[in-house]
Amino acid sequence: MGDALSDVLRAVRLTGAVFVTVDVSPPWSAPVPGAGTLAPIIMPSAQHLISYHLVTSGGCFVIPVGGEPVRLETGDVIVFPGGAPHVICSDPKTPPGAGFDIRRVRPAEQWPYRIVGETKGSERLGIVCGFLGCDARPFNPLLAALPATLVVSERNGANDGWLGQFMRLAVAEATDKRAGGESVLARLSELMFVEAVRRHIDTLPAEQTGWLAGLRDRFIGRALTLLHAQPAHPWTLEELAREVGLSRSSLADRFLHLVGHPPMQYLAQWRMQVAAGLLTNGGTSLAEIAAQVGYASEAAFSRAFKKIVGEPPAAWRRQKSNAASAAVDSARPPGA
C-alpha cells in the first residue's frame, strides 16, 4: 500500500508551501479563498493547492462555503484536498473579516507569516495554516479519492503523538525564523499531509470503494503496486491476474468495483501522469519518454497522450515551461 501511495505523491509533485501561524484572542475570523484564488499568490507554479489548519491552542470553527461549521480543538487538523473556500473563526457568529485576509500578504519574502494579537490566557487561539501544491492533471487518483473535508485528531495525547510533535516543530520554525526554516516547514507540511491520508485510510469502512480502498485491499493493492512499479511493462489482464493470485474476471470486477477504472485503463492514465512529469522536468526526448512509459514509438505515445490528456506532449511541455517561467518572474522582487 505504501509504495503505491508514495508513487502517486511523487508523480503528482506534492510540494509543501507556506505556513501562517496565528496567535490571537477571540473574537477572530478570517476567510480562506479557494485554491484557484490562492495558488497564484502562494505557489504560482502549482496546478492545484491543498489547504489545511492545525489548532495548536484553544479551539475554533471552520466553516466550508455552503457547509456546516466544524468544531476544532487543540490537536485537530482539517484538510481541504479540493482547496474549497472556507472561513476560520472563533465563533460562527463572528463577522467575516474580523481577522486576517491572506490575499493581502503578497511579497514572498514575508513567508512564513506570523499573526500575533492580544492574548487572554485560556482564551488564546493558536492555529498553523499550511498549503501544499500538487498536480491535478493528467491523473491524480488521490485527490479524487479524498473527501472534500478531512479531519484528523490527536486530542488524546496531543503533546506526545506525531501531530503533537509536528505542531511544536511547526510553531518553533515559524516563530524563530532560522536559516532553512522555510524548507523545514515545507517538508513538515508534506509529512503532515501523508500522515493525515494514512489515518484516513485506517478509518475507512469495510464497504468503502475508491482508490484508497483499493490500496487497502490485498489483491488490488498488489495490482496497483505492480502497475506503478513497472509502467513500461507490457501488462495484460491475464498476467496481472496471475501475479496477484486472482482469475482474470475476478481481478477485472474487483478492480473496477474498488478503483472505478478497468486495470488497463488505469495503467494508461498512470502512464500519462508519469510521462507528464518527465515532460515537465525537461531534458528527456519524446522517444525516451515513450520507452519509459511502455510505448514502442514516439508516434504511438503522442497519440495516446493526446487522446487521454487532450493535447500533444510537445504542447504540454511548452505550456509547462512557459508557466514555470511566469512563476519565476512573478516571484522576483520588483526591479530585480
LINVEN-V858526 format. One record per pair of residues at least 4 apart in sequence whose ideal C-beta (glycine too) atoms are under 7 Angstrom apart, sorted by the first residue. I is the first residue (numbers start at 0). J is the second residue. D is the distance in Angstrom with one decimal. If there is no record, write none. Layout:
BEGIN
I;J;D / I;J;D
END
This chain:
BEGIN
0;4;6.3 / 0;214;4.5 / 0;215;6.2 / 0;220;5.1 / 1;5;6.0 / 2;6;6.2 / 2;224;5.1 / 2;227;6.8 / 2;228;7.0 / 3;7;6.7 / 3;214;5.6 / 3;220;6.8 / 3;223;4.4 / 3;224;5.0 / 3;227;5.1 / 4;8;6.4 / 4;214;6.2 / 5;9;6.3 / 6;10;6.0 / 6;227;4.1 / 7;11;6.0 / 7;140;6.3 / 7;141;5.2 / 8;13;4.7 / 8;193;6.8 / 10;272;5.1 / 10;273;6.0 / 10;276;5.7 / 11;133;4.6 / 11;134;4.4 / 11;139;4.8 / 11;141;7.0 / 12;133;6.1 / 12;134;5.4 / 12;276;6.8 / 13;131;6.0 / 13;133;4.8 / 13;189;5.8 / 14;45;6.9 / 14;131;6.5 / 14;132;4.6 / 14;133;7.0 / 14;185;6.9 / 15;131;5.6 / 15;184;6.7 / 15;185;3.3 / 15;186;6.1 / 15;187;7.0 / 15;188;3.3 / 15;189;4.5 / 16;41;5.3 / 16;42;4.6 / 16;130;4.3 / 16;131;6.2 / 16;132;5.6 / 16;185;6.6 / 17;41;5.1 / 17;110;4.6 / 17;111;6.4 / 17;130;5.3 / 18;111;4.1 / 18;127;6.1 / 18;128;6.8 / 18;129;5.2 / 18;169;6.4 / 18;173;5.1 / 18;184;4.8 / 19;101;6.6 / 19;111;6.8 / 19;112;4.8 / 19;114;6.7 / 19;128;4.2 / 20;111;6.8 / 20;113;4.9 / 20;114;6.9 / 20;127;5.5 / 20;170;6.1 / 20;173;4.4 / 20;174;6.8 / 21;114;4.7 / 21;124;6.8 / 21;125;6.5 / 21;126;4.1 / 21;128;6.9 / 22;114;6.9 / 22;115;5.1 / 22;118;6.4 / 22;123;7.0 / 22;125;5.3 / 23;27;4.9 / 23;114;6.4 / 23;116;3.7 / 23;118;6.9 / 23;124;5.5 / 24;116;6.3 / 24;117;5.4 / 24;118;5.1 / 24;119;4.6 / 24;122;5.2 / 24;123;6.1 / 24;124;6.5 / 25;89;3.6 / 25;90;6.6 / 25;122;5.8 / 25;124;6.3 / 26;89;5.4 / 26;90;6.4 / 26;93;4.6 / 26;97;5.8 / 27;88;6.7 / 27;89;4.7 / 27;93;6.8 / 27;97;6.3 / 27;98;4.5 / 27;124;6.1 / 28;86;6.3 / 28;88;3.9 / 28;89;7.0 / 28;93;4.2 / 28;94;6.4 / 28;95;5.5 / 28;96;6.5 / 28;97;4.4 / 28;98;5.0 / 29;86;7.0 / 29;87;5.1 / 29;98;3.9 / 29;99;4.6 / 29;100;6.6 / 30;86;5.3 / 30;95;5.8 / 30;96;6.6 / 30;100;6.2 / 31;50;6.1 / 31;84;6.4 / 31;85;5.3 / 31;86;7.0 / 31;87;6.4 / 31;101;6.7 / 32;36;3.7 / 32;37;5.4 / 32;84;5.3 / 32;102;6.3 / 33;37;7.0 / 33;82;5.6 / 33;83;6.1 / 33;84;4.1 / 34;38;5.6 / 34;47;5.8 / 34;48;4.1 / 34;82;2.5 / 37;41;5.3 / 37;48;5.3 / 37;130;6.9 / 38;42;5.9 / 38;43;6.9 / 38;45;5.4 / 38;48;4.3 / 39;43;5.3 / 40;102;6.6 / 40;105;6.3 / 41;48;6.5 / 41;130;5.3 / 42;48;6.2 / 42;130;6.9 / 42;132;4.2 / 43;325;7.0 / 43;326;3.8 / 43;329;5.2 / 43;330;7.0 / 44;322;6.5 / 44;323;5.7 / 44;326;4.0 / 45;132;2.9 / 45;133;6.7 / 46;133;7.0 / 46;134;4.9 / 46;135;4.8 / 46;136;6.3 / 47;82;6.4 / 47;132;7.0 / 47;133;5.5 / 47;134;7.0 / 47;135;4.1 / 48;82;5.1 / 48;130;5.6 / 48;132;5.7 / 49;78;6.7 / 49;79;6.6 / 49;80;5.5 / 49;82;6.0 / 49;130;6.8 / 49;131;4.4 / 49;133;6.6 / 49;192;6.9 / 50;79;4.9 / 50;82;6.0 / 50;130;5.3 / 51;76;6.0 / 51;77;6.4 / 51;78;4.2 / 51;79;6.8 / 51;129;5.3 / 51;192;7.0 / 52;61;6.5 / 52;77;5.4 / 52;87;6.3 / 52;126;5.5 / 52;128;5.2 / 53;76;4.8 / 53;126;6.9 / 53;127;4.5 / 53;166;5.9 / 54;58;6.5 / 54;59;6.2 / 54;71;4.8 / 54;72;6.1 / 54;73;5.4 / 54;74;6.9 / 54;75;5.1 / 54;125;7.0 / 54;126;5.8 / 55;73;6.6 / 55;125;3.7 / 55;126;6.6 / 55;127;5.9 / 55;166;5.2 / 55;170;5.9 / 56;73;5.7 / 56;123;5.4 / 56;124;6.7 / 56;125;3.7 / 57;73;6.8 / 57;122;6.8 / 57;123;5.5 / 57;124;4.1 / 57;125;6.3 / 58;70;6.8 / 58;71;6.3 / 58;72;4.4 / 59;71;5.6 / 59;87;5.9 / 59;88;6.5 / 59;89;5.6 / 59;124;5.8 / 59;126;6.6 / 60;68;4.4 / 60;69;6.6 / 60;70;5.8 / 60;88;5.4 / 60;90;6.7 / 60;91;5.4 / 61;69;4.9 / 61;71;6.1 / 61;77;5.3 / 61;85;5.7 / 61;87;5.5 / 62;66;6.7 / 62;68;4.7 / 62;85;6.0 / 62;86;4.7 / 62;88;6.8 / 62;91;6.3 / 63;83;5.6 / 63;85;4.7 / 63;148;5.9 / 64;83;6.4 / 64;84;4.7 / 64;85;6.2 / 68;91;4.8 / 69;77;6.3 / 69;148;6.9 / 69;150;6.6 / 71;75;4.1 / 71;77;6.0 / 72;154;6.0 / 73;154;6.9 / 73;157;5.7 / 74;152;6.0 / 74;153;4.3 / 74;154;4.6 / 74;157;3.1 / 74;162;6.1 / 74;163;6.6 / 75;150;6.5 / 75;152;4.8 / 75;154;6.8 / 76;151;5.1 / 76;162;6.4 / 76;191;7.0 / 76;195;6.0 / 77;148;6.5 / 77;150;5.0 / 78;149;4.2 / 78;192;6.9 / 78;195;5.5 / 79;83;5.1 / 79;85;6.5 / 79;148;6.2 / 80;142;5.8 / 80;145;4.0 / 80;149;6.3 / 81;147;5.5 / 83;147;5.9 / 86;95;5.9 / 87;126;6.7 / 88;93;4.6 / 89;93;5.7 / 89;124;5.9 / 93;97;5.6 / 96;100;6.6 / 99;114;5.1 / 104;109;5.7 / 104;112;5.6 / 107;330;5.3 / 110;181;6.6 / 111;173;4.3 / 111;181;6.7 / 111;184;5.9 / 113;173;6.1 / 113;174;6.6 / 118;123;4.4 / 119;123;6.7 / 127;166;6.9 / 127;169;4.9 / 127;170;6.5 / 129;188;4.5 / 131;188;5.8 / 131;189;6.6 / 131;192;5.7 / 133;139;6.8 / 134;139;6.1 / 135;139;5.3 / 135;142;6.1 / 137;271;4.7 / 137;272;5.7 / 137;275;5.4 / 137;307;6.2 / 137;308;4.5 / 138;268;4.2 / 138;269;6.3 / 138;271;5.9 / 138;272;4.1 / 139;143;6.9 / 140;144;6.0 / 140;210;4.2 / 141;145;6.4 / 141;210;6.8 / 143;210;6.8 / 144;209;4.5 / 144;210;4.0 / 144;211;4.6 / 145;149;6.0 / 149;195;6.2 / 149;199;5.8 / 151;195;4.8 / 151;198;4.8 / 151;199;6.9 / 153;157;4.8 / 153;160;4.5 / 153;162;4.1 / 153;163;6.0 / 156;160;5.2 / 157;162;6.7 / 157;163;4.6 / 158;163;4.7 / 159;163;5.7 / 161;165;6.3 / 161;194;5.8 / 162;166;6.1 / 163;167;6.7 / 164;168;6.3 / 165;169;5.9 / 165;187;5.9 / 165;191;5.2 / 166;170;6.4 / 167;171;6.2 / 168;172;6.1 / 168;187;6.0 / 169;173;6.1 / 169;184;6.5 / 169;187;5.5 / 170;174;5.9 / 171;175;5.8 / 172;177;7.0 / 172;180;4.6 / 172;183;5.1 / 172;184;5.3 / 173;184;6.5 / 176;180;5.5 / 179;183;6.0 / 180;184;6.2 / 181;185;6.4 / 182;186;6.6 / 183;187;6.2 / 184;188;6.2 / 185;189;6.8 / 186;190;6.4 / 187;191;6.2 / 188;192;6.6 / 189;193;6.5 / 190;194;6.3 / 191;195;6.4 / 192;196;6.5 / 193;197;6.4 / 194;198;6.4 / 195;199;6.4 / 196;200;6.5 / 197;201;6.6 / 198;202;6.6 / 200;211;5.3 / 200;214;6.7 / 200;215;5.9 / 203;207;4.3 / 203;211;6.4 / 203;212;5.8 / 203;215;6.7 / 207;212;4.5 / 208;212;5.3 / 208;256;6.3 / 208;257;5.4 / 209;259;6.9 / 210;214;6.8 / 210;258;5.6 / 211;215;6.9 / 212;216;6.6 / 212;257;5.3 / 213;219;4.2 / 213;220;6.6 / 213;223;6.1 / 213;257;4.1 / 213;258;4.5 / 214;220;5.1 / 214;223;6.3 / 215;220;6.3 / 216;220;5.3 / 216;257;5.8 / 217;221;6.8 / 218;222;6.5 / 218;243;4.9 / 218;244;6.8 / 218;245;5.5 / 218;250;7.0 / 218;253;6.2 / 219;223;6.2 / 219;253;5.9 / 219;254;5.6 / 219;257;5.2 / 219;258;6.6 / 220;224;6.4 / 221;225;6.5 / 221;243;4.6 / 222;226;6.4 / 222;239;5.7 / 222;243;5.0 / 222;250;6.7 / 222;254;6.4 / 222;262;6.5 / 223;227;6.1 / 224;228;6.0 / 225;229;6.4 / 225;239;6.6 / 225;242;5.8 / 226;230;6.7 / 226;234;6.7 / 226;265;6.8 / 226;266;5.1 / 226;269;6.1 / 227;269;6.6 / 230;266;7.0 / 230;269;6.0 / 230;270;5.0 / 230;273;5.5 / 230;292;5.4 / 230;293;6.0 / 231;290;6.9 / 231;291;5.8 / 231;292;5.9 / 231;293;4.1 / 232;293;6.7 / 233;293;6.6 / 234;238;6.0 / 234;239;5.5 / 234;266;6.0 / 235;239;6.9 / 236;240;6.1 / 236;247;5.5 / 236;250;6.8 / 236;251;6.2 / 236;262;6.0 / 236;263;6.4 / 237;241;6.4 / 237;247;5.5 / 238;242;6.4 / 239;243;6.5 / 239;250;6.5 / 239;262;5.9 / 240;245;5.1 / 240;246;6.1 / 240;247;4.7 / 240;250;4.2 / 243;250;6.4 / 245;249;4.3 / 245;250;4.3 / 245;253;6.9 / 246;250;6.9 / 247;251;6.4 / 248;252;6.2 / 249;253;5.9 / 250;254;5.8 / 250;262;6.7 / 251;255;6.3 / 251;261;6.4 / 251;262;6.7 / 252;256;6.1 / 253;257;6.3 / 254;258;5.4 / 254;261;6.7 / 254;262;4.8 / 255;260;6.9 / 255;261;5.6 / 258;265;6.1 / 260;264;4.6 / 260;265;4.4 / 261;265;6.9 / 262;266;6.4 / 263;267;6.6 / 264;268;6.6 / 265;269;6.1 / 266;270;6.3 / 267;271;6.8 / 267;303;6.8 / 267;307;6.4 / 268;272;6.8 / 268;307;6.3 / 269;273;6.5 / 270;274;6.2 / 270;292;4.2 / 270;293;5.9 / 271;275;6.2 / 271;304;5.9 / 271;307;4.9 / 271;308;5.8 / 272;276;6.8 / 273;277;6.7 / 273;292;5.4 / 274;278;6.2 / 274;288;5.4 / 274;292;4.9 / 274;304;6.3 / 274;312;6.8 / 275;279;6.2 / 275;315;6.6 / 276;280;6.3 / 277;283;5.1 / 277;288;4.7 / 277;291;6.6 / 278;288;6.6 / 278;312;5.7 / 278;315;5.5 / 278;316;4.5 / 278;319;6.8 / 279;319;4.6 / 281;320;6.9 / 283;287;4.9 / 283;288;5.4 / 284;288;7.0 / 285;289;6.2 / 285;297;4.8 / 285;300;6.8 / 285;301;6.9 / 285;312;5.9 / 286;290;6.7 / 286;297;4.6 / 287;291;6.4 / 288;292;6.4 / 288;300;6.8 / 289;294;4.2 / 289;296;6.5 / 289;297;5.1 / 289;299;7.0 / 289;300;3.5 / 292;300;6.9 / 294;299;4.6 / 294;300;3.8 / 294;303;6.6 / 295;299;5.9 / 296;300;7.0 / 297;301;6.1 / 298;302;6.5 / 299;303;6.4 / 300;304;6.0 / 301;305;6.3 / 301;311;5.7 / 301;312;5.7 / 302;306;6.3 / 303;307;6.4 / 304;308;5.4 / 304;311;6.7 / 304;312;4.6 / 305;309;7.0 / 305;310;6.2 / 305;311;5.1 / 308;315;6.4 / 310;314;4.5 / 310;315;5.7 / 312;316;6.3 / 313;317;6.6 / 314;318;6.3 / 315;319;6.4 / 316;320;6.2 / 317;321;6.2 / 318;322;6.3 / 319;323;6.3 / 320;324;6.5 / 321;325;6.4 / 322;326;6.4 / 323;327;6.6 / 324;328;6.5 / 325;329;6.3 / 326;330;6.4 / 327;331;6.6 / 331;335;4.7
END
